[in-house]
Amino acid sequence: MAAASLCLFGAAEQDDAKALPDGPGKEIVAKACIDCHGAANFRKKRLSEDEWWEQVADMVARGAKATEREQTAVVAYLAQNFGKNSKVDMNSAPISEILVVLGFTASDSQAIVAYRADYGSFKEWHDLLKVPGVDARKVEDKKELMAF
């Protein structure tokens, strides 16, 4: 039973890593960060580069394994994809990121992720209006904070 739990945990980590936005540093973030906690921990934050440096330094002080070069790549990736002005990638964002960063309700966030799983990627913000039950006004109000 313990082996099955570890296999499921490993699969969840892989899914978490695959859902990260593509770009330089993604593999290092998956290796250095997701081993200890899921991507939702950092996906729902929007921090400056200096704040990301503080977070990475704290994780390394707690035992995260990353060389200085890897730390630099992690910070660059996080600042690029989850920085102060970063948009929410509506094709990879988990429920928690949509909920916290965009301020959608839990049911709207769940509906968006479920719709995406059933029907595929969104091409533009108008596509979100096809999701049953999602507040159209909220979608339009937050469209500038979304990426596709």
C-alpha positions in Angstrom: 0.0 0.0 0.0 2.9 2.4 0.8 4.4 1.6 -2.6 1.1 2.5 -4.3 1.0 5.8 -2.4 4.5 6.7 -3.5 3.7 5.9 -7.1 0.6 8.1 -7.0 2.6 10.9 -5.4 5.2 10.5 -8.1 2.6 10.7 -10.8 1.1 13.9 -9.2 4.6 15.5 -9.2 5.0 14.6 -12.9 1.6 16.1 -13.7 2.5 19.2 -11.7 5.8 19.6 -13.6 4.2 19.1 -17.0 1.6 21.8 -16.3 4.3 24.4 -15.7 4.7 27.0 -18.4 7.4 26.1 -20.9 10.6 28.0 -20.8 14.2 28.0 -19.7 14.5 26.7 -16.1 11.3 24.7 -16.1 13.2 21.4 -15.6 15.2 22.8 -12.7 12.1 24.2 -11.0 10.5 20.8 -11.4 13.5 19.1 -9.9 14.3 21.5 -7.1 10.9 22.7 -6.1 8.2 20.2 -6.8 10.1 17.4 -5.0 9.2 19.0 -1.7 5.9 20.7 -2.5 3.5 21.1 -5.4 3.6 23.9 -7.9 0.5 25.4 -6.5 2.6 26.8 -3.7 4.4 29.2 -6.0 1.9 29.4 -8.9 -0.5 31.5 -6.8 2.2 34.0 -5.8 3.2 37.0 -7.9 6.6 38.1 -6.5 9.3 40.5 -7.7 12.7 39.0 -8.7 14.1 40.1 -5.3 11.3 38.4 -3.4 11.8 35.2 -5.5 15.5 35.3 -4.5 14.4 35.5 -0.8 12.0 32.5 -1.3 14.7 30.4 -3.1 17.3 31.3 -0.4 14.9 30.2 2.3 14.2 26.9 0.6 17.9 26.3 0.1 18.5 27.1 3.8 15.8 24.5 4.6 17.5 21.8 2.6 16.5 22.3 -1.0 19.3 21.0 -3.3 20.3 23.5 -6.0 23.6 24.9 -7.1 24.1 28.7 -7.4 23.6 28.3 -11.2 20.4 26.3 -10.7 19.1 28.9 -8.1 19.7 31.7 -10.7 17.7 29.7 -13.3 14.9 29.0 -10.8 14.6 32.7 -9.9 14.7 33.7 -13.5 11.9 31.2 -14.4 9.8 32.1 -11.4 10.1 35.9 -12.0 9.3 35.4 -15.7 6.2 33.2 -15.2 5.0 34.2 -11.7 6.4 37.7 -11.3 4.6 40.8 -10.3 3.3 41.5 -13.8 2.9 37.9 -15.0 -0.3 36.8 -16.5 -2.2 33.6 -15.5 -1.7 30.9 -18.2 -5.3 29.8 -18.5 -4.2 26.6 -20.2 -2.0 25.4 -17.4 -3.1 27.2 -14.3 -4.5 25.0 -11.5 -7.7 25.9 -9.6 -5.7 27.6 -6.8 -3.9 30.0 -9.2 -7.2 31.0 -10.9 -8.9 31.4 -7.6 -6.1 33.4 -5.8 -4.6 35.5 -8.6 -7.7 36.3 -10.6 -10.2 36.3 -7.8 -12.6 33.9 -9.4 -14.9 31.9 -7.2 -14.0 28.3 -6.3 -16.8 27.0 -8.5 -15.8 29.2 -11.5 -12.2 28.1 -11.1 -13.2 24.4 -10.9 -15.4 24.8 -14.0 -12.7 26.4 -16.0 -10.2 23.6 -15.2 -12.8 20.9 -15.9 -13.8 22.5 -19.2 -10.2 22.8 -20.3 -9.7 19.1 -19.5 -12.7 18.1 -21.5 -12.5 20.4 -24.5 -8.8 21.4 -24.7 -6.9 24.7 -24.6 -8.4 28.1 -24.6 -7.3 30.3 -27.5 -8.4 33.7 -26.1 -10.4 35.1 -23.2 -13.7 34.9 -25.2 -13.4 31.1 -25.1 -13.9 31.2 -21.3 -17.4 32.6 -21.9 -18.3 29.1 -23.2 -17.7 27.6 -19.8 -21.1 26.9 -18.2 -21.8 28.9 -15.0 -18.7 31.1 -15.2 -19.3 34.8 -14.5 -18.9 36.6 -17.8 -18.3 39.9 -16.2 -15.5 38.6 -14.1 -13.9 37.0 -17.2 -14.1 40.3 -19.1 -12.8 42.3 -16.0 -9.8 40.0 -15.7 -9.0 39.4 -19.4 -5.8 41.6 -19.2 -4.4 39.3 -16.5 -4.8 36.2 -18.6 -2.4 34.5 -21.1 -3.3 31.7 -23.6 
